[in-house]
C-alpha cells in the first residue's frame, strides 16, 4: 500500500467510526435514553467557548466569526456539553457554506420563558424545498458533503439533543440570502 491509499483508508475508517457514533446517538434518542446532565448553565460562556474553538478554522476560510449576546441573558437549564455539541455542528455547517469574506454570527434573546440562540451566516442559502428536509437523517443539501466527511446526521442529532432538553430547533433561509439556524432552551426556573 502506498501513502495515498493508506491516507484514504484512514479517512474512510474515521468516517465509518463517526457514522457508528452518530447512529448510536440517534438510537439512544429514539429510545428516550440520551445521556444528559442538565444543570444551570451560562449560555454566553458556552457560545463564547464554541466560537473560540472555531476561530482558527474561520480565519483559515477568511470568514468572520462573532457573537452578539446580551449581558443579561438568563441562565438556562441544560447540559453544557450537549449544547456545545449542537453549537459546534451549527457553526461548522455555517462556516462550510459561507464563502470567503462572509460572516457567521451568533445571537441570543429571551422570550416566553425561553432563550433563543441563532446562528446566522451570509452563505449560499437554501432552496425552500431543501429547507423542509434539513433535519432528516442522512439528508444533505449538497451531495458532495459525503466526500467531505459528513454523515448527514448532524442536524438530526442536534434536533434530538435540543428537544430532549425541552427546546426546539428550526432553520430559515433563502437562496443567496444565507441561513439562520435557531434553537430554544428553557430559562432556569427561579428557586422556591
Buried (B, 14 or more C-beta within 10 A) or exposed (E): EEEEEEEEEEEEEEBEEBBEEBBEBBEBBEEEEBEEEBEEBEBBEBBBBBBEEBEEBBEEBEBEBEBEBEEEBBBBBBBBEBBBBBBBBBBBBBBBBBEEEBBBBBBBBBEEEBBBBBBBBBBBBBEEEBBEEBBEBEBBBBEEBEEEEBBBBBBBBBBBBBBBBBBEBBBBBEEEEBBBBBBBBBBBEEEE
